[in-house]
Amino acid sequence: MAEYSEVQMEVKVTGYEAIEKKVKASGNSGRIYVPIQWMNCRVKLIRLDPLKSDK
């Protein structure tokens, strides 16, 4: 994994509902389930934790 420095930033988002969840493994990627009522709605995902180092 390439090394790089992460800087925490503040992001302001206006919306209707927010859910905080952990990403679960799914094959070679990650997955987050959202309510079925969100189908066909636009969403934004924001990573809240820094990436873990492989050191």
Biopython code that builds the backbone (N, CA, C, O; Angstrom):
import numpy as np
from Bio.PDB.StructureBuilder import StructureBuilder

atoms = [
    (1, "MET", "N", (0.843, -1.183, 0.000)),
    (1, "MET", "CA", (0.000, 0.000, 0.000)),
    (1, "MET", "C", (0.889, 1.246, 0.000)),
    (1, "MET", "O", (1.854, 1.325, 0.759)),
    (2, "ALA", "N", (0.563, 2.201, -0.842)),
    (2, "ALA", "CA", (1.337, 3.434, -0.919)),
    (2, "ALA", "C", (1.155, 4.249, 0.351)),
    (2, "ALA", "O", (0.070, 4.292, 0.931)),
    (3, "GLU", "N", (2.240, 4.896, 0.774)),
    (3, "GLU", "CA", (2.159, 5.732, 1.966)),
    (3, "GLU", "C", (1.831, 7.165, 1.559)),
    (3, "GLU", "O", (2.357, 7.679, 0.572)),
    (4, "TYR", "N", (0.970, 7.788, 2.320)),
    (4, "TYR", "CA", (0.649, 9.178, 2.114)),
    (4, "TYR", "C", (0.125, 9.751, 3.416)),
    (4, "TYR", "O", (-0.264, 9.006, 4.315)),
    (5, "SER", "N", (0.113, 11.043, 3.519)),
    (5, "SER", "CA", (-0.339, 11.714, 4.730)),
    (5, "SER", "C", (-1.798, 12.113, 4.570)),
    (5, "SER", "O", (-2.188, 12.680, 3.550)),
    (6, "GLU", "N", (-2.593, 11.815, 5.581)),
    (6, "GLU", "CA", (-3.994, 12.221, 5.560)),
    (6, "GLU", "C", (-4.178, 13.427, 6.467)),
    (6, "GLU", "O", (-3.589, 13.505, 7.545)),
    (7, "VAL", "N", (-4.992, 14.354, 6.024)),
    (7, "VAL", "CA", (-5.309, 15.524, 6.817)),
    (7, "VAL", "C", (-6.818, 15.537, 7.033)),
    (7, "VAL", "O", (-7.592, 15.454, 6.079)),
    (8, "GLN", "N", (-7.228, 15.641, 8.301)),
    (8, "GLN", "CA", (-8.652, 15.696, 8.597)),
    (8, "GLN", "C", (-9.203, 17.028, 8.120)),
    (8, "GLN", "O", (-8.551, 18.062, 8.266)),
    (9, "MET", "N", (-10.416, 17.007, 7.543)),
    (9, "MET", "CA", (-11.029, 18.229, 7.057)),
    (9, "MET", "C", (-12.463, 18.311, 7.553)),
    (9, "MET", "O", (-13.051, 17.305, 7.951)),
    (10, "GLU", "N", (-13.010, 19.492, 7.527)),
    (10, "GLU", "CA", (-14.398, 19.699, 7.920)),
    (10, "GLU", "C", (-15.228, 19.804, 6.648)),
    (10, "GLU", "O", (-14.846, 20.491, 5.701)),
    (11, "VAL", "N", (-16.374, 19.114, 6.636)),
    (11, "VAL", "CA", (-17.253, 19.120, 5.471)),
    (11, "VAL", "C", (-18.653, 19.481, 5.941)),
    (11, "VAL", "O", (-19.146, 18.910, 6.913)),
    (12, "LYS", "N", (-19.296, 20.419, 5.264)),
    (12, "LYS", "CA", (-20.668, 20.793, 5.599)),
    (12, "LYS", "C", (-21.578, 20.256, 4.499)),
    (12, "LYS", "O", (-21.388, 20.549, 3.318)),
    (13, "VAL", "N", (-22.577, 19.459, 4.908)),
    (13, "VAL", "CA", (-23.514, 18.858, 3.963)),
    (13, "VAL", "C", (-24.927, 19.170, 4.427)),
    (13, "VAL", "O", (-25.242, 19.024, 5.609)),
    (14, "THR", "N", (-25.770, 19.593, 3.515)),
    (14, "THR", "CA", (-27.172, 19.834, 3.828)),
    (14, "THR", "C", (-27.993, 18.686, 3.266)),
    (14, "THR", "O", (-27.850, 18.338, 2.094)),
    (15, "GLY", "N", (-28.853, 18.095, 4.089)),
    (15, "GLY", "CA", (-29.645, 16.961, 3.625)),
    (15, "GLY", "C", (-30.854, 16.723, 4.506)),
    (15, "GLY", "O", (-31.269, 17.608, 5.254)),
    (16, "TYR", "N", (-31.415, 15.538, 4.419)),
    (16, "TYR", "CA", (-32.654, 15.203, 5.100)),
    (16, "TYR", "C", (-32.493, 14.160, 6.197)),
    (16, "TYR", "O", (-33.317, 14.094, 7.109)),
    (17, "GLU", "N", (-31.459, 13.355, 6.126)),
    (17, "GLU", "CA", (-31.271, 12.284, 7.099)),
    (17, "GLU", "C", (-29.820, 11.826, 7.040)),
    (17, "GLU", "O", (-29.193, 11.855, 5.981)),
    (18, "ALA", "N", (-29.296, 11.406, 8.174)),
    (18, "ALA", "CA", (-27.923, 10.902, 8.221)),
    (18, "ALA", "C", (-27.898, 9.625, 9.050)),
    (18, "ALA", "O", (-28.558, 9.534, 10.086)),
    (19, "ILE", "N", (-27.140, 8.650, 8.592)),
    (19, "ILE", "CA", (-26.962, 7.389, 9.303)),
    (19, "ILE", "C", (-25.467, 7.121, 9.345)),
    (19, "ILE", "O", (-24.792, 7.215, 8.320)),
    (20, "GLU", "N", (-24.943, 6.789, 10.517)),
    (20, "GLU", "CA", (-23.530, 6.454, 10.633)),
    (20, "GLU", "C", (-23.405, 4.944, 10.751)),
    (20, "GLU", "O", (-24.000, 4.336, 11.641)),
    (21, "LYS", "N", (-22.627, 4.331, 9.848)),
    (21, "LYS", "CA", (-22.449, 2.881, 9.814)),
    (21, "LYS", "C", (-20.996, 2.556, 9.550)),
    (21, "LYS", "O", (-20.228, 3.422, 9.133)),
    (22, "LYS", "N", (-20.608, 1.301, 9.792)),
    (22, "LYS", "CA", (-19.279, 0.819, 9.433)),
    (22, "LYS", "C", (-19.375, 0.076, 8.111)),
    (22, "LYS", "O", (-20.356, -0.620, 7.848)),
    (23, "VAL", "N", (-18.355, 0.230, 7.284)),
    (23, "VAL", "CA", (-18.291, -0.471, 6.006)),
    (23, "VAL", "C", (-17.946, -1.935, 6.288)),
    (23, "VAL", "O", (-17.017, -2.216, 7.046)),
    (24, "LYS", "N", (-18.683, -2.863, 5.686)),
    (24, "LYS", "CA", (-18.448, -4.303, 5.837)),
    (24, "LYS", "C", (-17.778, -4.836, 4.573)),
    (24, "LYS", "O", (-17.985, -4.313, 3.478)),
    (25, "ALA", "N", (-16.984, -5.870, 4.740)),
    (25, "ALA", "CA", (-16.307, -6.499, 3.604)),
    (25, "ALA", "C", (-17.332, -7.162, 2.692)),
    (25, "ALA", "O", (-18.329, -7.724, 3.146)),
    (26, "SER", "N", (-17.057, -7.078, 1.385)),
    (26, "SER", "CA", (-17.922, -7.702, 0.384)),
    (26, "SER", "C", (-17.061, -8.022, -0.836)),
    (26, "SER", "O", (-16.905, -7.190, -1.730)),
    (27, "GLY", "N", (-16.498, -9.242, -0.866)),
    (27, "GLY", "CA", (-15.597, -9.607, -1.962)),
    (27, "GLY", "C", (-14.337, -8.774, -1.897)),
    (27, "GLY", "O", (-13.654, -8.751, -0.873)),
    (28, "ASN", "N", (-14.018, -8.076, -3.003)),
    (28, "ASN", "CA", (-12.827, -7.224, -3.067)),
    (28, "ASN", "C", (-13.135, -5.761, -2.771)),
    (28, "ASN", "O", (-12.331, -4.884, -3.089)),
    (29, "SER", "N", (-14.280, -5.490, -2.172)),
    (29, "SER", "CA", (-14.654, -4.104, -1.896)),
    (29, "SER", "C", (-15.380, -4.024, -0.559)),
    (29, "SER", "O", (-15.404, -4.994, 0.197)),
    (30, "GLY", "N", (-15.966, -2.881, -0.272)),
    (30, "GLY", "CA", (-16.739, -2.687, 0.944)),
    (30, "GLY", "C", (-18.183, -2.379, 0.601)),
    (30, "GLY", "O", (-18.501, -1.981, -0.520)),
    (31, "ARG", "N", (-19.055, -2.571, 1.584)),
    (31, "ARG", "CA", (-20.489, -2.397, 1.336)),
    (31, "ARG", "C", (-21.129, -1.710, 2.532)),
    (31, "ARG", "O", (-20.774, -1.976, 3.680)),
    (32, "ILE", "N", (-22.077, -0.823, 2.250)),
    (32, "ILE", "CA", (-22.909, -0.188, 3.272)),
    (32, "ILE", "C", (-24.356, -0.332, 2.813)),
    (32, "ILE", "O", (-24.698, 0.019, 1.683)),
    (33, "TYR", "N", (-25.188, -0.845, 3.690)),
    (33, "TYR", "CA", (-26.616, -0.946, 3.383)),
    (33, "TYR", "C", (-27.325, 0.308, 3.877)),
    (33, "TYR", "O", (-27.052, 0.799, 4.972)),
    (34, "VAL", "N", (-28.238, 0.819, 3.057)),
    (34, "VAL", "CA", (-29.049, 1.978, 3.431)),
    (34, "VAL", "C", (-30.516, 1.574, 3.366)),
    (34, "VAL", "O", (-30.844, 0.559, 2.751)),
    (35, "PRO", "N", (-31.408, 2.349, 3.988)),
    (35, "PRO", "CA", (-32.834, 2.008, 3.967)),
    (35, "PRO", "C", (-33.392, 1.934, 2.541)),
    (35, "PRO", "O", (-32.982, 2.700, 1.669)),
    (36, "ILE", "N", (-34.315, 1.023, 2.313)),
    (36, "ILE", "CA", (-34.931, 0.848, 0.989)),
    (36, "ILE", "C", (-35.625, 2.132, 0.530)),
    (36, "ILE", "O", (-35.754, 2.374, -0.670)),
    (37, "GLN", "N", (-36.064, 2.943, 1.470)),
    (37, "GLN", "CA", (-36.717, 4.211, 1.115)),
    (37, "GLN", "C", (-35.748, 5.159, 0.415)),
    (37, "GLN", "O", (-36.182, 6.104, -0.246)),
    (38, "TRP", "N", (-34.456, 4.924, 0.548)),
    (38, "TRP", "CA", (-33.454, 5.761, -0.097)),
    (38, "TRP", "C", (-33.226, 5.375, -1.565)),
    (38, "TRP", "O", (-32.445, 6.030, -2.255)),
    (39, "MET", "N", (-33.885, 4.338, -2.042)),
    (39, "MET", "CA", (-33.713, 3.889, -3.418)),
    (39, "MET", "C", (-33.960, 5.045, -4.376)),
    (39, "MET", "O", (-34.937, 5.781, -4.232)),
    (40, "ASN", "N", (-33.079, 5.203, -5.348)),
    (40, "ASN", "CA", (-33.133, 6.249, -6.380)),
    (40, "ASN", "C", (-32.879, 7.651, -5.846)),
    (40, "ASN", "O", (-33.111, 8.624, -6.563)),
    (41, "CYS", "N", (-32.408, 7.785, -4.599)),
    (41, "CYS", "CA", (-32.015, 9.086, -4.054)),
    (41, "CYS", "C", (-30.502, 9.234, -4.182)),
    (41, "CYS", "O", (-29.772, 8.244, -4.147)),
    (42, "ARG", "N", (-30.042, 10.450, -4.327)),
    (42, "ARG", "CA", (-28.607, 10.716, -4.328)),
    (42, "ARG", "C", (-28.112, 10.696, -2.888)),
    (42, "ARG", "O", (-28.797, 11.186, -1.990)),
    (43, "VAL", "N", (-26.938, 10.138, -2.661)),
    (43, "VAL", "CA", (-26.345, 10.111, -1.319)),
    (43, "VAL", "C", (-24.885, 10.531, -1.410)),
    (43, "VAL", "O", (-24.288, 10.497, -2.486)),
    (44, "LYS", "N", (-24.313, 10.926, -0.277)),
    (44, "LYS", "CA", (-22.889, 11.240, -0.170)),
    (44, "LYS", "C", (-22.341, 10.409, 0.982)),
    (44, "LYS", "O", (-22.937, 10.357, 2.058)),
    (45, "LEU", "N", (-21.217, 9.768, 0.755)),
    (45, "LEU", "CA", (-20.554, 9.001, 1.799)),
    (45, "LEU", "C", (-19.291, 9.745, 2.195)),
    (45, "LEU", "O", (-18.532, 10.179, 1.329)),
    (46, "ILE", "N", (-19.058, 9.896, 3.483)),
    (46, "ILE", "CA", (-17.891, 10.603, 3.987)),
    (46, "ILE", "C", (-17.172, 9.686, 4.961)),
    (46, "ILE", "O", (-17.757, 9.255, 5.955)),
    (47, "ARG", "N", (-15.902, 9.381, 4.685)),
    (47, "ARG", "CA", (-15.113, 8.546, 5.596)),
    (47, "ARG", "C", (-14.772, 9.368, 6.821)),
    (47, "ARG", "O", (-14.204, 10.453, 6.700)),
    (48, "LEU", "N", (-15.114, 8.864, 8.009)),
    (48, "LEU", "CA", (-14.923, 9.596, 9.257)),
    (48, "LEU", "C", (-13.630, 9.238, 9.966)),
    (48, "LEU", "O", (-13.138, 10.037, 10.762)),
    (49, "ASP", "N", (-13.062, 8.068, 9.709)),
    (49, "ASP", "CA", (-11.848, 7.596, 10.377)),
    (49, "ASP", "C", (-10.674, 7.611, 9.420)),
    (49, "ASP", "O", (-10.855, 7.418, 8.217)),
    (50, "PRO", "N", (-9.443, 7.841, 9.944)),
    (50, "PRO", "CA", (-8.264, 7.747, 9.081)),
    (50, "PRO", "C", (-8.038, 6.302, 8.660)),
    (50, "PRO", "O", (-8.453, 5.376, 9.357)),
    (51, "LEU", "N", (-7.379, 6.106, 7.520)),
    (51, "LEU", "CA", (-7.030, 4.755, 7.082)),
    (51, "LEU", "C", (-6.007, 4.157, 8.024)),
    (51, "LEU", "O", (-5.154, 4.871, 8.550)),
    (52, "LYS", "N", (-6.083, 2.853, 8.242)),
    (52, "LYS", "CA", (-5.107, 2.156, 9.091)),
    (52, "LYS", "C", (-3.850, 1.888, 8.276)),
    (52, "LYS", "O", (-3.932, 1.527, 7.102)),
    (53, "SER", "N", (-2.699, 2.063, 8.889)),
    (53, "SER", "CA", (-1.423, 1.785, 8.226)),
    (53, "SER", "C", (-1.133, 0.302, 8.248)),
    (53, "SER", "O", (-1.481, -0.377, 9.213)),
    (54, "ASP", "N", (-0.503, -0.218, 7.210)),
    (54, "ASP", "CA", (-0.134, -1.640, 7.139)),
    (54, "ASP", "C", (1.178, -1.928, 7.844)),
    (54, "ASP", "O", (1.707, -3.031, 7.712)),
    (55, "LYS", "N", (1.714, -0.987, 8.579)),
    (55, "LYS", "CA", (3.003, -1.159, 9.268)),
    (55, "LYS", "C", (2.868, -2.112, 10.439)),
    (55, "LYS", "O", (3.849, -2.377, 11.135)),
]
sb = StructureBuilder()
sb.init_structure("model")
sb.init_model(0)
sb.init_chain("A")
sb.init_seg("    ")
for serial, (resi, resn, name, xyz) in enumerate(atoms, 1):
    if name == "N":
        sb.init_residue(resn, " ", resi, " ")
    sb.init_atom(name, np.array(xyz, "f"), 0.0, 1.0, " ", f" {name:<3s}", serial, name[0])
structure = sb.get_structure()
